[in-house]
Amino acid sequence: MSRIPRIAIVTPSFNTGRYIGATIRSVLEQSHQNFDYLVMDGGSTDGTVDLLRGFGDQIRWVSEKDQGQGDAIRRGFDRTTGDILAWLNSDDLLNPGAFETVAKYFVAHPEIDVVYGDASYVDAEGNHIARCAHVEPFSRRRLIRYSDFIVQPAAFFRRSAYDAVGGINPHWHWALDYDLWLRLAQKHRFAYIPVELARYRWLADNKTASGGAARIDELWEMTSALGLRPPAYVELERVNLLAAAALESLGKLKLGAAAERAARATTTLLASPRAMWSLVSPHTWRIIWVGQVLRRRSVAMHSAKSWEGAPCTSQT
């Protein structure tokens, strides 16, 4: 690819009017202007459509019922033109210069099919929380066996590679990006750029923050469908959920339930040598520490939301 590549960006959205304006501006303000941008709105009722109209002919957008995020992204890519694809969720942000960095890399490395970079977590107001500590240089073995270390808004891929693996599987809710990386990694080449390309907005009610056991179950199902065991980080998250449930039961003096959940946590850990081995890595503990910071923020945000609708009481 010697010519300047055209980048196709799709933003799936549904009732995220508070954030989507900043998301759109982070695309429109890119220095590399050879892109096709499409917002696929799922029929929002919160003012998002009026906000989209306000951008005039700067963007293309559709507002119609869809079958979920994966369906919106898949249909969006079909309606765009561009050699390089990416999606940017309606609460995430691209860093200035991201398109230019990625486009130059693809031109200089025609053998590479997927490029990803660093990212950081930001809060609802866009304030920095922490670097995405789990990002690391590409290793197919580690992607399959240990961790999904690719932050989705900081990842770009050739349309030819995307089409070759059949595109996004809209069946998945939480696992759709990891599923795509695993299928692409079977025959295509990845490259990591040590440059921060995006910011992931961590909210109390976004998918990753609120997934819990259902998210872990889906990741387990998805990897099984590909003939794989879940990676070590998924198994560790399962252990963490079971241990937390055991402690909660113990606090309520439900000793039988506490013992049962503690036993399941132990069995899950012992059944995965990879998960146990990863616990001796300082990198794993950095990821766990950042995860705890994010979880505490989610709890605090949920608590704040619960008070927003509470009646006022006088204090003396």
Buried (B, 14 or more C-beta within 10 A) or exposed (E): BEEBBBBBBBBBBBBBBBBBBBBBEBBEEBEBEBBBBBBBBBBBEEEBBEBBEEBEEEBBBBBEEBEBBBBBBBBBBEEBEBBBBBBBBBBBBBBEBBBBBBBBBBEEEEEBBBBBBBBBBBEBEEEEBBBBBBBBEBBEEBBBBBBBBBBBBBBBBBBEBBEBBEBBBBBBBBBBBBBBBBBBBEEBBBBBBEBBBBBBBBBBEBEEBBBEEEBBBBBBEBBEEEEEBBBBBBBBBBBBBBBEBBEEBBEEEBEEBBEBBBEBBBEBBEEBEBBBEBEEEEBBEBBBEBBEBBBEBBEEBEEEEEEEEEEEEEEE
